[in-house]
Amino acid sequence: MIRKAELVTLVADFVREEARLEAPGFCEFEDLHIQSREKGADGSLTVHFQYVFDEDGFSQYDKTTTFEGYVTLDAENEIVSSDLQVTAIGVAGQYEPPPELLRD
């Protein structure tokens, strides 16, 4: 069974890779909320999450981008299926997500 710290790292790395984001730098912040975990009979684990990236945590204007999705891990903690989409972009956000993450 995967430890919580490992799970958080795995999911955050997945989001950054899919969204083409770097790890947060100066004045940038990220927050990952694990919303649910479901264990499968085959040893798999499906994790639903929300990830928030803030381009400038000190700005008076909203520069956050919110992502929601899930990953399914097999018994060896490898991602076997996933989904990720942008659900909100702040009014002053300058980040342009990959088109495949934008859905109506």
Biopython code that builds the backbone (N, CA, C, O; Angstrom):
import numpy as np
from Bio.PDB.StructureBuilder import StructureBuilder

atoms = [
    (1, "MET", "N", (0.850, -1.192, 0.000)),
    (1, "MET", "CA", (0.000, 0.000, 0.000)),
    (1, "MET", "C", (0.885, 1.242, 0.000)),
    (1, "MET", "O", (1.884, 1.311, 0.717)),
    (2, "ILE", "N", (0.508, 2.202, -0.803)),
    (2, "ILE", "CA", (1.280, 3.420, -0.942)),
    (2, "ILE", "C", (1.028, 4.358, 0.243)),
    (2, "ILE", "O", (-0.102, 4.503, 0.710)),
    (3, "ARG", "N", (2.094, 4.983, 0.713)),
    (3, "ARG", "CA", (1.968, 5.955, 1.818)),
    (3, "ARG", "C", (1.412, 7.263, 1.273)),
    (3, "ARG", "O", (1.549, 7.572, 0.089)),
    (4, "LYS", "N", (0.774, 8.031, 2.174)),
    (4, "LYS", "CA", (0.129, 9.277, 1.758)),
    (4, "LYS", "C", (1.132, 10.242, 1.118)),
    (4, "LYS", "O", (0.825, 10.839, 0.086)),
    (5, "ALA", "N", (2.304, 10.407, 1.697)),
    (5, "ALA", "CA", (3.301, 11.326, 1.152)),
    (5, "ALA", "C", (3.722, 10.906, -0.258)),
    (5, "ALA", "O", (3.912, 11.756, -1.128)),
    (6, "GLU", "N", (3.866, 9.612, -0.482)),
    (6, "GLU", "CA", (4.223, 9.111, -1.812)),
    (6, "GLU", "C", (3.085, 9.349, -2.800)),
    (6, "GLU", "O", (3.322, 9.700, -3.955)),
    (7, "LEU", "N", (1.863, 9.159, -2.345)),
    (7, "LEU", "CA", (0.691, 9.369, -3.183)),
    (7, "LEU", "C", (0.588, 10.831, -3.608)),
    (7, "LEU", "O", (0.342, 11.125, -4.778)),
    (8, "VAL", "N", (0.774, 11.735, -2.667)),
    (8, "VAL", "CA", (0.708, 13.173, -2.962)),
    (8, "VAL", "C", (1.779, 13.548, -3.983)),
    (8, "VAL", "O", (1.502, 14.287, -4.928)),
    (9, "THR", "N", (2.980, 13.052, -3.802)),
    (9, "THR", "CA", (4.073, 13.338, -4.739)),
    (9, "THR", "C", (3.756, 12.784, -6.121)),
    (9, "THR", "O", (3.957, 13.468, -7.124)),
    (10, "LEU", "N", (3.268, 11.563, -6.179)),
    (10, "LEU", "CA", (2.943, 10.921, -7.452)),
    (10, "LEU", "C", (1.867, 11.704, -8.199)),
    (10, "LEU", "O", (1.998, 11.944, -9.399)),
    (11, "VAL", "N", (0.804, 12.105, -7.500)),
    (11, "VAL", "CA", (-0.299, 12.837, -8.139)),
    (11, "VAL", "C", (0.168, 14.231, -8.574)),
    (11, "VAL", "O", (-0.132, 14.658, -9.689)),
    (12, "ALA", "N", (0.893, 14.941, -7.714)),
    (12, "ALA", "CA", (1.378, 16.281, -8.067)),
    (12, "ALA", "C", (2.311, 16.218, -9.280)),
    (12, "ALA", "O", (2.219, 17.062, -10.172)),
    (13, "ASP", "N", (3.196, 15.236, -9.320)),
    (13, "ASP", "CA", (4.086, 15.071, -10.473)),
    (13, "ASP", "C", (3.290, 14.781, -11.741)),
    (13, "ASP", "O", (3.606, 15.306, -12.808)),
    (14, "PHE", "N", (2.259, 13.947, -11.626)),
    (14, "PHE", "CA", (1.394, 13.630, -12.763)),
    (14, "PHE", "C", (0.735, 14.904, -13.304)),
    (14, "PHE", "O", (0.750, 15.150, -14.510)),
    (15, "VAL", "N", (0.161, 15.709, -12.412)),
    (15, "VAL", "CA", (-0.523, 16.932, -12.847)),
    (15, "VAL", "C", (0.461, 17.875, -13.527)),
    (15, "VAL", "O", (0.180, 18.404, -14.603)),
    (16, "ARG", "N", (1.620, 18.086, -12.897)),
    (16, "ARG", "CA", (2.603, 18.999, -13.482)),
    (16, "ARG", "C", (3.035, 18.531, -14.880)),
    (16, "ARG", "O", (3.184, 19.345, -15.791)),
    (17, "GLU", "N", (3.231, 17.235, -15.039)),
    (17, "GLU", "CA", (3.648, 16.716, -16.344)),
    (17, "GLU", "C", (2.552, 16.915, -17.386)),
    (17, "GLU", "O", (2.823, 17.403, -18.483)),
    (18, "GLU", "N", (1.322, 16.544, -17.053)),
    (18, "GLU", "CA", (0.210, 16.672, -17.999)),
    (18, "GLU", "C", (-0.100, 18.136, -18.323)),
    (18, "GLU", "O", (-0.452, 18.462, -19.456)),
    (19, "ALA", "N", (0.031, 19.014, -17.328)),
    (19, "ALA", "CA", (-0.310, 20.427, -17.499)),
    (19, "ALA", "C", (0.875, 21.258, -17.989)),
    (19, "ALA", "O", (0.752, 22.454, -18.253)),
    (20, "ARG", "N", (2.024, 20.591, -18.104)),
    (20, "ARG", "CA", (3.260, 21.269, -18.540)),
    (20, "ARG", "C", (3.624, 22.410, -17.596)),
    (20, "ARG", "O", (3.946, 23.516, -18.032)),
    (21, "LEU", "N", (3.568, 22.127, -16.317)),
    (21, "LEU", "CA", (3.938, 23.082, -15.275)),
    (21, "LEU", "C", (5.255, 22.643, -14.635)),
    (21, "LEU", "O", (5.548, 21.451, -14.547)),
    (22, "GLU", "N", (6.020, 23.597, -14.205)),
    (22, "GLU", "CA", (7.223, 23.313, -13.417)),
    (22, "GLU", "C", (6.816, 23.240, -11.949)),
    (22, "GLU", "O", (5.721, 23.662, -11.578)),
    (23, "ALA", "N", (7.693, 22.708, -11.130)),
    (23, "ALA", "CA", (7.448, 22.753, -9.683)),
    (23, "ALA", "C", (7.365, 24.224, -9.282)),
    (23, "ALA", "O", (8.042, 25.060, -9.880)),
    (24, "PRO", "N", (6.554, 24.553, -8.287)),
    (24, "PRO", "CA", (6.386, 25.955, -7.904)),
    (24, "PRO", "C", (7.713, 26.633, -7.583)),
    (24, "PRO", "O", (8.572, 26.072, -6.902)),
    (25, "GLY", "N", (7.852, 27.833, -8.084)),
    (25, "GLY", "CA", (9.037, 28.639, -7.817)),
    (25, "GLY", "C", (8.694, 29.782, -6.885)),
    (25, "GLY", "O", (7.734, 29.709, -6.118)),
    (26, "PHE", "N", (9.477, 30.826, -6.956)),
    (26, "PHE", "CA", (9.290, 31.999, -6.110)),
    (26, "PHE", "C", (7.904, 32.591, -6.333)),
    (26, "PHE", "O", (7.533, 32.883, -7.469)),
    (27, "CYS", "N", (7.157, 32.768, -5.289)),
    (27, "CYS", "CA", (5.808, 33.363, -5.269)),
    (27, "CYS", "C", (4.729, 32.468, -5.874)),
    (27, "CYS", "O", (3.564, 32.863, -5.925)),
    (28, "GLU", "N", (5.093, 31.271, -6.334)),
    (28, "GLU", "CA", (4.103, 30.350, -6.868)),
    (28, "GLU", "C", (3.768, 29.315, -5.799)),
    (28, "GLU", "O", (4.618, 28.931, -4.996)),
    (29, "PHE", "N", (2.510, 28.874, -5.805)),
    (29, "PHE", "CA", (2.065, 27.916, -4.798)),
    (29, "PHE", "C", (1.215, 26.834, -5.449)),
    (29, "PHE", "O", (0.581, 27.061, -6.479)),
    (30, "GLU", "N", (1.211, 25.672, -4.844)),
    (30, "GLU", "CA", (0.335, 24.599, -5.292)),
    (30, "GLU", "C", (-0.342, 23.983, -4.084)),
    (30, "GLU", "O", (0.192, 23.998, -2.975)),
    (31, "ASP", "N", (-1.517, 23.445, -4.317)),
    (31, "ASP", "CA", (-2.262, 22.787, -3.250)),
    (31, "ASP", "C", (-2.976, 21.595, -3.860)),
    (31, "ASP", "O", (-3.668, 21.726, -4.869)),
    (32, "LEU", "N", (-2.808, 20.448, -3.252)),
    (32, "LEU", "CA", (-3.420, 19.228, -3.749)),
    (32, "LEU", "C", (-4.395, 18.705, -2.709)),
    (32, "LEU", "O", (-4.029, 18.485, -1.554)),
    (33, "HIS", "N", (-5.634, 18.509, -3.127)),
    (33, "HIS", "CA", (-6.668, 17.968, -2.251)),
    (33, "HIS", "C", (-7.046, 16.581, -2.751)),
    (33, "HIS", "O", (-7.563, 16.436, -3.859)),
    (34, "ILE", "N", (-6.790, 15.570, -1.940)),
    (34, "ILE", "CA", (-7.234, 14.217, -2.272)),
    (34, "ILE", "C", (-8.695, 14.136, -1.844)),
    (34, "ILE", "O", (-9.003, 14.226, -0.656)),
    (35, "GLN", "N", (-9.586, 13.967, -2.802)),
    (35, "GLN", "CA", (-11.012, 13.983, -2.500)),
    (35, "GLN", "C", (-11.549, 12.613, -2.135)),
    (35, "GLN", "O", (-12.439, 12.495, -1.293)),
    (36, "SER", "N", (-11.013, 11.577, -2.763)),
    (36, "SER", "CA", (-11.441, 10.222, -2.405)),
    (36, "SER", "C", (-10.412, 9.212, -2.880)),
    (36, "SER", "O", (-9.636, 9.463, -3.803)),
    (37, "ARG", "N", (-10.431, 8.053, -2.215)),
    (37, "ARG", "CA", (-9.575, 6.918, -2.592)),
    (37, "ARG", "C", (-10.444, 5.676, -2.589)),
    (37, "ARG", "O", (-11.163, 5.415, -1.625)),
    (38, "GLU", "N", (-10.376, 4.912, -3.665)),
    (38, "GLU", "CA", (-11.177, 3.694, -3.776)),
    (38, "GLU", "C", (-10.252, 2.528, -4.111)),
    (38, "GLU", "O", (-9.552, 2.549, -5.123)),
    (39, "LYS", "N", (-10.256, 1.517, -3.254)),
    (39, "LYS", "CA", (-9.424, 0.343, -3.484)),
    (39, "LYS", "C", (-10.192, -0.669, -4.316)),
    (39, "LYS", "O", (-11.368, -0.936, -4.067)),
    (40, "GLY", "N", (-9.506, -1.232, -5.314)),
    (40, "GLY", "CA", (-10.111, -2.265, -6.149)),
    (40, "GLY", "C", (-9.738, -3.645, -5.639)),
    (40, "GLY", "O", (-8.749, -3.803, -4.923)),
    (41, "ALA", "N", (-10.520, -4.634, -6.004)),
    (41, "ALA", "CA", (-10.270, -6.014, -5.584)),
    (41, "ALA", "C", (-8.950, -6.543, -6.141)),
    (41, "ALA", "O", (-8.355, -7.463, -5.581)),
    (42, "ASP", "N", (-8.499, -5.954, -7.247)),
    (42, "ASP", "CA", (-7.260, -6.397, -7.878)),
    (42, "ASP", "C", (-6.018, -5.705, -7.319)),
    (42, "ASP", "O", (-4.921, -5.863, -7.855)),
    (43, "GLY", "N", (-6.193, -4.939, -6.243)),
    (43, "GLY", "CA", (-5.063, -4.225, -5.639)),
    (43, "GLY", "C", (-4.857, -2.835, -6.205)),
    (43, "GLY", "O", (-3.919, -2.138, -5.817)),
    (44, "SER", "N", (-5.725, -2.425, -7.121)),
    (44, "SER", "CA", (-5.611, -1.087, -7.693)),
    (44, "SER", "C", (-6.150, -0.042, -6.708)),
    (44, "SER", "O", (-6.855, -0.365, -5.753)),
    (45, "LEU", "N", (-5.798, 1.205, -6.971)),
    (45, "LEU", "CA", (-6.265, 2.318, -6.149)),
    (45, "LEU", "C", (-6.628, 3.458, -7.081)),
    (45, "LEU", "O", (-5.794, 3.905, -7.869)),
    (46, "THR", "N", (-7.876, 3.939, -6.998)),
    (46, "THR", "CA", (-8.306, 5.092, -7.780)),
    (46, "THR", "C", (-8.401, 6.290, -6.848)),
    (46, "THR", "O", (-9.060, 6.243, -5.809)),
    (47, "VAL", "N", (-7.730, 7.360, -7.243)),
    (47, "VAL", "CA", (-7.646, 8.567, -6.424)),
    (47, "VAL", "C", (-8.247, 9.737, -7.196)),
    (47, "VAL", "O", (-7.787, 10.067, -8.289)),
    (48, "HIS", "N", (-9.271, 10.359, -6.629)),
    (48, "HIS", "CA", (-9.876, 11.564, -7.200)),
    (48, "HIS", "C", (-9.281, 12.758, -6.456)),
    (48, "HIS", "O", (-9.126, 12.733, -5.235)),
    (49, "PHE", "N", (-8.950, 13.802, -7.216)),
    (49, "PHE", "CA", (-8.235, 14.922, -6.602)),
    (49, "PHE", "C", (-8.601, 16.253, -7.243)),
    (49, "PHE", "O", (-9.195, 16.316, -8.320)),
    (50, "GLN", "N", (-8.221, 17.317, -6.534)),
    (50, "GLN", "CA", (-8.275, 18.679, -7.049)),
    (50, "GLN", "C", (-6.894, 19.275, -6.805)),
    (50, "GLN", "O", (-6.343, 19.160, -5.710)),
    (51, "TYR", "N", (-6.345, 19.909, -7.825)),
    (51, "TYR", "CA", (-5.016, 20.522, -7.739)),
    (51, "TYR", "C", (-5.164, 21.993, -8.097)),
    (51, "TYR", "O", (-5.751, 22.327, -9.126)),
    (52, "VAL", "N", (-4.635, 22.874, -7.254)),
    (52, "VAL", "CA", (-4.713, 24.313, -7.501)),
    (52, "VAL", "C", (-3.298, 24.860, -7.622)),
    (52, "VAL", "O", (-2.466, 24.672, -6.735)),
    (53, "PHE", "N", (-3.042, 25.538, -8.735)),
    (53, "PHE", "CA", (-1.744, 26.179, -8.969)),
    (53, "PHE", "C", (-1.966, 27.679, -8.974)),
    (53, "PHE", "O", (-2.819, 28.185, -9.704)),
    (54, "ASP", "N", (-1.195, 28.396, -8.155)),
    (54, "ASP", "CA", (-1.305, 29.849, -8.062)),
    (54, "ASP", "C", (-0.027, 30.455, -8.633)),
    (54, "ASP", "O", (1.056, 30.266, -8.080)),
    (55, "GLU", "N", (-0.156, 31.181, -9.737)),
    (55, "GLU", "CA", (1.009, 31.780, -10.397)),
    (55, "GLU", "C", (1.691, 32.837, -9.536)),
    (55, "GLU", "O", (2.904, 33.022, -9.631)),
    (56, "ASP", "N", (0.932, 33.523, -8.707)),
    (56, "ASP", "CA", (1.492, 34.584, -7.872)),
    (56, "ASP", "C", (0.643, 34.705, -6.614)),
    (56, "ASP", "O", (-0.382, 35.386, -6.600)),
    (57, "GLY", "N", (1.087, 34.034, -5.567)),
    (57, "GLY", "CA", (0.341, 34.001, -4.317)),
    (57, "GLY", "C", (0.237, 35.335, -3.610)),
    (57, "GLY", "O", (-0.537, 35.476, -2.663)),
    (58, "PHE", "N", (1.013, 36.326, -4.060)),
    (58, "PHE", "CA", (0.992, 37.628, -3.408)),
    (58, "PHE", "C", (0.237, 38.679, -4.211)),
    (58, "PHE", "O", (0.123, 39.827, -3.782)),
    (59, "SER", "N", (-0.277, 38.293, -5.365)),
    (59, "SER", "CA", (-1.008, 39.223, -6.213)),
    (59, "SER", "C", (-2.381, 39.501, -5.620)),
    (59, "SER", "O", (-2.991, 38.631, -4.998)),
    (60, "GLN", "N", (-2.859, 40.725, -5.822)),
    (60, "GLN", "CA", (-4.205, 41.046, -5.358)),
    (60, "GLN", "C", (-5.264, 40.518, -6.314)),
    (60, "GLN", "O", (-6.454, 40.542, -6.000)),
    (61, "TYR", "N", (-4.835, 40.038, -7.487)),
    (61, "TYR", "CA", (-5.756, 39.499, -8.482)),
    (61, "TYR", "C", (-5.606, 37.975, -8.556)),
    (61, "TYR", "O", (-4.519, 37.437, -8.346)),
    (62, "ASP", "N", (-6.689, 37.307, -8.850)),
    (62, "ASP", "CA", (-6.706, 35.849, -8.877)),
    (62, "ASP", "C", (-5.913, 35.315, -10.069)),
    (62, "ASP", "O", (-6.282, 35.537, -11.222)),
    (63, "LYS", "N", (-4.819, 34.610, -9.776)),
    (63, "LYS", "CA", (-3.986, 34.001, -10.816)),
    (63, "LYS", "C", (-3.911, 32.488, -10.620)),
    (63, "LYS", "O", (-2.894, 31.863, -10.920)),
    (64, "THR", "N", (-4.991, 31.916, -10.118)),
    (64, "THR", "CA", (-4.999, 30.474, -9.880)),
    (64, "THR", "C", (-5.592, 29.721, -11.065)),
    (64, "THR", "O", (-6.422, 30.240, -11.811)),
    (65, "THR", "N", (-5.139, 28.485, -11.211)),
    (65, "THR", "CA", (-5.724, 27.557, -12.173)),
    (65, "THR", "C", (-6.067, 26.304, -11.381)),
    (65, "THR", "O", (-5.226, 25.771, -10.658)),
    (66, "THR", "N", (-7.292, 25.838, -11.517)),
    (66, "THR", "CA", (-7.760, 24.661, -10.787)),
    (66, "THR", "C", (-7.947, 23.504, -11.757)),
    (66, "THR", "O", (-8.550, 23.644, -12.821)),
    (67, "PHE", "N", (-7.411, 22.359, -11.355)),
    (67, "PHE", "CA", (-7.524, 21.131, -12.130)),
    (67, "PHE", "C", (-8.273, 20.102, -11.295)),
    (67, "PHE", "O", (-8.141, 20.080, -10.072)),
    (68, "GLU", "N", (-9.047, 19.262, -11.940)),
    (68, "GLU", "CA", (-9.677, 18.135, -11.262)),
    (68, "GLU", "C", (-9.459, 16.897, -12.106)),
    (68, "GLU", "O", (-9.383, 16.968, -13.333)),
    (69, "GLY", "N", (-9.359, 15.756, -11.429)),
    (69, "GLY", "CA", (-9.157, 14.529, -12.179)),
    (69, "GLY", "C", (-9.031, 13.326, -11.280)),
    (69, "GLY", "O", (-9.357, 13.360, -10.093)),
    (70, "TYR", "N", (-8.542, 12.255, -11.890)),
    (70, "TYR", "CA", (-8.307, 11.026, -11.134)),
    (70, "TYR", "C", (-7.124, 10.286, -11.739)),
    (70, "TYR", "O", (-6.781, 10.482, -12.905)),
    (71, "VAL", "N", (-6.516, 9.448, -10.943)),
    (71, "VAL", "CA", (-5.523, 8.486, -11.412)),
    (71, "VAL", "C", (-5.889, 7.131, -10.828)),
    (71, "VAL", "O", (-6.375, 7.041, -9.700)),
    (72, "THR", "N", (-5.656, 6.092, -11.594)),
    (72, "THR", "CA", (-5.811, 4.732, -11.090)),
    (72, "THR", "C", (-4.437, 4.097, -11.097)),
    (72, "THR", "O", (-3.760, 4.056, -12.124)),
    (73, "LEU", "N", (-4.037, 3.604, -9.942)),
    (73, "LEU", "CA", (-2.734, 2.969, -9.779)),
    (73, "LEU", "C", (-2.923, 1.468, -9.709)),
    (73, "LEU", "O", (-3.891, 0.981, -9.125)),
    (74, "ASP", "N", (-1.985, 0.727, -10.313)),
    (74, "ASP", "CA", (-2.030, -0.727, -10.193)),
    (74, "ASP", "C", (-1.350, -1.148, -8.883)),
    (74, "ASP", "O", (-0.969, -0.291, -8.086)),
    (75, "ALA", "N", (-1.201, -2.420, -8.662)),
    (75, "ALA", "CA", (-0.627, -2.929, -7.411)),
    (75, "ALA", "C", (0.824, -2.498, -7.220)),
    (75, "ALA", "O", (1.325, -2.500, -6.096)),
    (76, "GLU", "N", (1.512, -2.124, -8.322)),
    (76, "GLU", "CA", (2.909, -1.660, -8.233)),
    (76, "GLU", "C", (2.999, -0.135, -8.184)),
    (76, "GLU", "O", (4.086, 0.429, -8.318)),
    (77, "ASN", "N", (1.858, 0.533, -7.993)),
    (77, "ASN", "CA", (1.773, 1.995, -7.896)),
    (77, "ASN", "C", (2.164, 2.716, -9.184)),
    (77, "ASN", "O", (2.710, 3.818, -9.152)),
    (78, "GLU", "N", (1.875, 2.075, -10.317)),
    (78, "GLU", "CA", (2.062, 2.707, -11.619)),
    (78, "GLU", "C", (0.699, 3.199, -12.100)),
    (78, "GLU", "O", (-0.313, 2.531, -11.889)),
    (79, "ILE", "N", (0.671, 4.358, -12.742)),
    (79, "ILE", "CA", (-0.586, 4.903, -13.254)),
    (79, "ILE", "C", (-1.011, 4.098, -14.481)),
    (79, "ILE", "O", (-0.279, 4.004, -15.466)),
    (80, "VAL", "N", (-2.213, 3.519, -14.399)),
    (80, "VAL", "CA", (-2.730, 2.720, -15.513)),
    (80, "VAL", "C", (-3.875, 3.422, -16.246)),
    (80, "VAL", "O", (-4.164, 3.088, -17.395)),
    (81, "SER", "N", (-4.521, 4.375, -15.608)),
    (81, "SER", "CA", (-5.514, 5.209, -16.280)),
    (81, "SER", "C", (-5.609, 6.534, -15.526)),
    (81, "SER", "O", (-5.271, 6.627, -14.346)),
    (82, "SER", "N", (-6.076, 7.549, -16.240)),
    (82, "SER", "CA", (-6.124, 8.877, -15.631)),
    (82, "SER", "C", (-7.032, 9.796, -16.424)),
    (82, "SER", "O", (-7.394, 9.511, -17.566)),
    (83, "ASP", "N", (-7.384, 10.878, -15.809)),
    (83, "ASP", "CA", (-8.116, 11.950, -16.458)),
    (83, "ASP", "C", (-7.769, 13.231, -15.731)),
    (83, "ASP", "O", (-7.619, 13.236, -14.510)),
    (84, "LEU", "N", (-7.642, 14.313, -16.474)),
    (84, "LEU", "CA", (-7.307, 15.610, -15.888)),
    (84, "LEU", "C", (-7.949, 16.685, -16.742)),
    (84, "LEU", "O", (-7.892, 16.634, -17.971)),
    (85, "GLN", "N", (-8.563, 17.663, -16.078)),
    (85, "GLN", "CA", (-9.131, 18.783, -16.817)),
    (85, "GLN", "C", (-9.032, 20.051, -15.985)),
    (85, "GLN", "O", (-9.009, 20.016, -14.755)),
    (86, "VAL", "N", (-8.973, 21.170, -16.695)),
    (86, "VAL", "CA", (-8.980, 22.486, -16.049)),
    (86, "VAL", "C", (-10.427, 22.824, -15.755)),
    (86, "VAL", "O", (-11.282, 22.756, -16.638)),
    (87, "THR", "N", (-10.701, 23.191, -14.503)),
    (87, "THR", "CA", (-12.075, 23.540, -14.149)),
    (87, "THR", "C", (-12.258, 25.027, -13.867)),
    (87, "THR", "O", (-13.387, 25.518, -13.850)),
    (88, "ALA", "N", (-11.155, 25.752, -13.645)),
    (88, "ALA", "CA", (-11.268, 27.194, -13.403)),
    (88, "ALA", "C", (-9.917, 27.864, -13.632)),
    (88, "ALA", "O", (-8.864, 27.305, -13.327)),
    (89, "ILE", "N", (-9.980, 29.086, -14.181)),
    (89, "ILE", "CA", (-8.781, 29.905, -14.367)),
    (89, "ILE", "C", (-9.102, 31.283, -13.809)),
    (89, "ILE", "O", (-10.121, 31.879, -14.159)),
    (90, "GLY", "N", (-8.234, 31.787, -12.945)),
    (90, "GLY", "CA", (-8.433, 33.101, -12.338)),
    (90, "GLY", "C", (-8.454, 34.216, -13.363)),
    (90, "GLY", "O", (-7.910, 34.074, -14.458)),
    (91, "VAL", "N", (-9.084, 35.328, -13.008)),
    (91, "VAL", "CA", (-9.264, 36.446, -13.939)),
    (91, "VAL", "C", (-7.945, 37.049, -14.414)),
    (91, "VAL", "O", (-7.889, 37.614, -15.506)),
    (92, "ALA", "N", (-6.891, 36.941, -13.621)),
    (92, "ALA", "CA", (-5.597, 37.516, -13.997)),
    (92, "ALA", "C", (-4.571, 36.442, -14.361)),
    (92, "ALA", "O", (-3.390, 36.737, -14.545)),
    (93, "GLY", "N", (-5.028, 35.212, -14.463)),
    (93, "GLY", "CA", (-4.106, 34.126, -14.769)),
    (93, "GLY", "C", (-3.493, 34.261, -16.148)),
    (93, "GLY", "O", (-4.181, 34.604, -17.110)),
    (94, "GLN", "N", (-2.187, 33.989, -16.246)),
    (94, "GLN", "CA", (-1.485, 34.076, -17.525)),
    (94, "GLN", "C", (-1.107, 32.697, -18.059)),
    (94, "GLN", "O", (-0.654, 32.570, -19.196)),
    (95, "TYR", "N", (-1.291, 31.676, -17.247)),
    (95, "TYR", "CA", (-0.992, 30.314, -17.666)),
    (95, "TYR", "C", (-1.965, 29.884, -18.744)),
    (95, "TYR", "O", (-3.173, 30.077, -18.605)),
    (96, "GLU", "N", (-1.450, 29.301, -19.820)),
    (96, "GLU", "CA", (-2.293, 28.784, -20.896)),
    (96, "GLU", "C", (-2.191, 27.265, -20.887)),
    (96, "GLU", "O", (-1.174, 26.711, -21.304)),
    (97, "PRO", "N", (-3.228, 26.589, -20.419)),
    (97, "PRO", "CA", (-3.175, 25.129, -20.341)),
    (97, "PRO", "C", (-3.194, 24.481, -21.721)),
    (97, "PRO", "O", (-3.693, 25.067, -22.682)),
    (98, "PRO", "N", (-2.645, 23.267, -21.815)),
    (98, "PRO", "CA", (-2.744, 22.540, -23.074)),
    (98, "PRO", "C", (-4.209, 22.379, -23.470)),
    (98, "PRO", "O", (-5.051, 22.129, -22.608)),
    (99, "PRO", "N", (-4.526, 22.517, -24.751)),
    (99, "PRO", "CA", (-5.935, 22.456, -25.200)),
    (99, "PRO", "C", (-6.665, 21.188, -24.777)),
    (99, "PRO", "O", (-7.870, 21.229, -24.528)),
    (100, "GLU", "N", (-5.957, 20.061, -24.691)),
    (100, "GLU", "CA", (-6.638, 18.809, -24.330)),
    (100, "GLU", "C", (-7.140, 18.810, -22.887)),
    (100, "GLU", "O", (-7.943, 17.953, -22.518)),
    (101, "LEU", "N", (-6.685, 19.751, -22.068)),
    (101, "LEU", "CA", (-7.159, 19.832, -20.686)),
    (101, "LEU", "C", (-8.373, 20.724, -20.536)),
    (101, "LEU", "O", (-8.981, 20.780, -19.467)),
    (102, "LEU", "N", (-8.729, 21.424, -21.608)),
    (102, "LEU", "CA", (-9.898, 22.314, -21.571)),
    (102, "LEU", "C", (-11.093, 21.569, -22.144)),
    (102, "LEU", "O", (-11.045, 21.042, -23.256)),
    (103, "ARG", "N", (-12.147, 21.537, -21.374)),
    (103, "ARG", "CA", (-13.368, 20.854, -21.825)),
    (103, "ARG", "C", (-14.555, 21.759, -21.571)),
    (103, "ARG", "O", (-14.541, 22.591, -20.664)),
    (104, "ASP", "N", (-15.559, 21.588, -22.368)),
    (104, "ASP", "CA", (-16.786, 22.396, -22.188)),
    (104, "ASP", "C", (-17.613, 21.840, -21.075)),
    (104, "ASP", "O", (-18.678, 22.377, -20.770)),
]
sb = StructureBuilder()
sb.init_structure("model")
sb.init_model(0)
sb.init_chain("A")
sb.init_seg("    ")
for serial, (resi, resn, name, xyz) in enumerate(atoms, 1):
    if name == "N":
        sb.init_residue(resn, " ", resi, " ")
    sb.init_atom(name, np.array(xyz, "f"), 0.0, 1.0, " ", f" {name:<3s}", serial, name[0])
structure = sb.get_structure()
